[in-house]
Amino acid sequence: MIVWINGAFGAGKTSAARELIDLIPNSTFYDPELIGGELRQLLPQKRLAEVTDFQDLRIWRRLVVDTAAALLAEVSGVLVVPMTLLRQEYRDEIFGGLASRRIGVRHVLLSPEETILRKRIADRVEYPDDPEHSERVRQWAYQHIEPYRAALGWLSRDAHVLDTGALTPYGTAERIAEAVSSGAATPCEIVQTPEPTAETVAAGVLLFDEYDRVLLVDPTYKPGWEFPGGVVESGEAPAQAGIREVAEEIGIRLGRVPKLLVVDWEAPSPPGYGGLRLIFDGGLLTGAEAQRLLLPGSELRGWRFVTEAEAATLLPPTRYERLRWALRARERSAVLNLEAGVPVG
């Protein structure tokens, strides 16, 4: 299990985490910021110059999950993780990766009043022998107050919130330990899809409204939007897998077998294994049917009908290319063969 302590820079996450490991039996302190420091030594300067925050590096997010899994395999028990996560898609990617490895997360948000937060930042002296460096750290923390404020909506829904304005680090740790032991800080409800061990076959289904917009859903366990669908199970026909996934994900039971639009071969890209991705046409979803959509909270947080142009801003590039060619195939009443999103043959 992981106790993930989130909050603004300067909220006291690290101090509370160090106290917490004395209150939760068999627990270990794990700071993902160390991974960011190592990446600054490992990656080419050209790559580092492309980002302003190491969290924007996909390798950092991947290593956070891999390192957590390796640590728990070595020491077992509980990992206490003090780390600010303000971008919901990064939370999805990291927590989803942990869930796929059967590692549960208790997400706790430290949320003091902003006036108290600003005072704490002003009082921090990170580098006593280097006042200029300490001031740069303080300015960094001030600059991230607004992004933290903007993220409070999803953070407060996702995490167990603690007002720590009047608490010492030890008092904060006591409150966290109590919330974990009592169950007030509940395990994050997130789908636990095992990581593949070989190439997979996946089936996606496109559903349309009266304006010919396509339905997209917002997964909780990975970044970016998606169309309903999932991995084809052993012995299962791909079209039936699409029908099953639509019913499981949004509560809609298709009345007919969907028509195949696209076969796309996705090349292996470590740690992913790639495989075949099939896109089917599930037909029209009326307004009345759309009102009956039921989303499993552990897997999907939202849905919407979008135009092709809107989809380009929501889907990761590979999925968007797959959608784009599926729409062309639908217009032509054809089936297109793709390799990595590009038509062949």
SVG drawing of the C-alpha trace seen along z (x, -y; Angstrom):
<svg xmlns="http://www.w3.org/2000/svg" viewBox="-35 -35 62 55">
<polyline fill="none" stroke="black" stroke-width="0.4" points="0.0,0.0 1.0,-3.6 0.0,-6.6 0.4,-9.5 0.6,-12.9 -0.3,-15.6 -0.6,-19.4 0.9,-22.7 4.7,-23.2 5.3,-24.3 2.3,-22.6 4.5,-20.4 4.3,-17.1 7.8,-15.9 7.9,-16.9 4.7,-15.0 5.8,-12.0 9.0,-11.6 6.9,-11.7 4.3,-9.3 6.7,-6.4 7.1,-6.2 3.3,-5.9 2.5,-3.4 4.1,0.0 6.4,1.4 6.4,-1.7 9.1,-3.2 9.7,-6.8 9.8,-7.2 10.5,-10.5 10.0,-10.5 11.8,-13.9 15.0,-11.9 14.2,-10.3 13.9,-13.8 17.3,-14.7 18.9,-11.6 17.2,-12.2 18.9,-15.6 22.2,-13.6 21.1,-10.9 19.2,-12.7 20.8,-14.8 20.6,-18.5 18.6,-19.0 15.8,-16.8 15.9,-18.5 15.6,-21.9 12.3,-20.9 10.5,-20.8 10.3,-23.2 9.3,-20.5 10.7,-16.9 7.1,-15.7 6.5,-16.5 9.0,-13.8 7.2,-10.6 10.2,-8.6 9.9,-10.2 6.2,-9.1 7.1,-5.6 10.1,-5.4 7.9,-6.5 5.7,-3.5 8.6,-1.1 10.5,-2.2 7.5,-1.9 6.9,1.6 10.6,2.5 10.7,1.0 7.6,2.9 9.0,6.1 12.2,5.5 10.8,4.2 7.0,4.9 4.6,3.0 3.6,-0.7 5.3,-3.4 4.8,-6.9 5.1,-9.3 5.2,-13.1 4.8,-14.4 2.8,-17.3 0.6,-16.1 -1.4,-19.0 -2.1,-17.6 -4.9,-15.2 -3.6,-13.3 -0.3,-12.6 -2.3,-11.4 -4.2,-9.1 -1.0,-7.7 0.8,-7.1 -2.0,-5.8 -3.3,-3.7 0.2,-2.2 0.3,-1.4 -3.2,0.1 -2.2,2.3 0.5,3.8 -2.1,4.3 -0.6,1.5 -3.4,-0.4 -3.1,-4.1 -4.5,-6.2 -4.5,-9.7 -4.3,-12.5 -4.3,-16.2 -2.8,-18.7 -4.8,-21.9 -3.9,-24.8 -5.4,-28.2 -3.5,-30.2 -2.3,-32.9 -0.8,-30.1 0.7,-28.5 2.3,-31.7 3.8,-32.3 5.2,-28.9 6.9,-29.4 8.3,-32.8 9.8,-31.1 11.4,-28.3 15.2,-28.3 16.1,-25.3 19.8,-26.2 21.2,-28.1 24.6,-28.6 23.0,-29.8 20.4,-32.5 20.0,-33.0 19.2,-29.4 16.7,-29.4 15.0,-32.4 14.7,-30.7 13.0,-27.7 10.6,-30.1 9.7,-31.8 9.1,-28.4 6.7,-27.6 4.9,-30.9 4.5,-30.4 2.8,-27.1 0.1,-28.4 -2.2,-29.4 -1.9,-26.0 -2.6,-24.3 -5.7,-26.5 -6.8,-25.6 -6.4,-21.9 -8.3,-22.0 -11.5,-20.9 -10.4,-17.5 -8.0,-17.1 -10.7,-17.6 -12.9,-15.0 -10.0,-12.5 -8.2,-12.8 -9.0,-12.8 -8.6,-16.5 -6.9,-17.6 -6.8,-21.2 -3.4,-21.3 -3.1,-25.1 -3.1,-24.7 -1.1,-21.4 2.5,-20.6 4.2,-18.1 3.7,-15.4 0.1,-16.4 -0.5,-16.2 1.1,-12.7 -1.2,-11.7 -4.3,-12.8 -3.0,-11.0 -2.4,-7.8 -5.8,-8.0 -7.5,-8.5 -5.7,-5.5 -6.4,-3.2 -10.0,-4.2 -10.7,-4.0 -11.6,-7.6 -8.8,-7.9 -10.2,-5.2 -8.3,-3.3 -8.5,-5.1 -11.1,-3.4 -9.3,-2.8 -9.5,0.0 -6.8,2.6 -6.1,3.9 -3.0,6.1 -0.1,5.0 0.2,7.1 2.9,9.7 2.6,10.1 1.0,8.4 -2.7,7.8 -5.8,7.4 -8.1,4.6 -11.6,3.6 -12.9,0.0 -16.4,-1.0 -17.5,-4.4 -21.0,-5.6 -22.5,-8.7 -25.2,-11.2 -27.8,-12.8 -25.2,-15.4 -22.7,-12.7 -20.4,-13.6 -18.5,-10.7 -18.7,-9.6 -15.5,-9.8 -15.0,-8.7 -12.4,-10.0 -10.6,-7.1 -9.4,-7.5 -6.4,-5.2 -4.6,-6.7 -4.1,-10.1 -6.2,-11.3 -9.7,-10.5 -10.7,-7.3 -13.5,-5.6 -15.3,-2.8 -13.5,0.5 -10.8,2.7 -8.6,5.8 -10.2,8.9 -10.2,11.7 -8.9,15.2 -11.3,17.1 -13.5,14.0 -14.5,12.7 -13.3,9.0 -16.8,7.7 -18.2,9.4 -15.5,7.9 -16.5,4.5 -20.2,5.2 -19.1,6.4 -16.9,3.4 -19.6,0.9 -22.0,2.6 -19.5,2.7 -18.2,-0.8 -21.3,-2.9 -24.2,-0.6 -25.4,-0.5 -26.3,2.8 -25.8,2.8 -28.6,4.4 -26.5,5.5 -22.9,6.6 -20.9,3.5 -19.3,3.1 -15.5,3.2 -13.9,-0.1 -10.2,0.1 -7.5,2.7 -4.4,0.9 -1.2,2.6 0.5,0.8 4.2,1.4 5.8,2.4 7.1,-0.6 8.7,0.6 7.3,1.1 4.2,1.6 3.9,4.7 1.7,3.3 -0.6,5.5 -3.8,5.2 -6.3,2.4 -9.7,2.8 -12.3,0.0 -15.9,0.8 -19.0,-1.3 -21.5,-1.0 -24.1,-3.2 -26.4,-5.9 -26.9,-6.6 -30.1,-8.6 -30.5,-11.4 -32.7,-9.2 -30.1,-6.4 -27.3,-8.9 -29.2,-10.0 -29.1,-6.4 -25.3,-6.2 -23.9,-4.8 -20.2,-5.3 -18.2,-3.0 -16.5,-5.5 -13.4,-3.3 -12.8,-3.3 -14.4,-6.4 -15.1,-9.9 -16.9,-11.4 -18.2,-11.3 -19.0,-13.7 -19.9,-13.8 -17.3,-15.6 -16.5,-16.7 -13.5,-15.4 -11.7,-18.7 -12.5,-18.6 -11.3,-15.0 -7.9,-16.2 -7.5,-18.2 -8.6,-15.4 -7.1,-12.2 -3.5,-11.2 -2.0,-11.5 -2.0,-7.7 -5.7,-7.3 -6.7,-10.4 -5.1,-9.1 -7.0,-5.8 -10.2,-7.8 -9.5,-10.0 -9.1,-7.0 -12.0,-5.2 -14.2,-8.2 -12.9,-8.1 -13.6,-4.4 -17.2,-5.0 -17.7,-7.6 -16.5,-5.3 -18.2,-2.1 -14.8,-0.5 -12.4,1.2 -8.9,-0.3 -5.7,1.5 -3.3,-0.7 0.1,-0.3 0.9,-2.7 -2.0,-4.9 -1.0,-5.1 -3.0,-3.3 -1.1,-0.5 -2.0,1.7"/>
</svg>
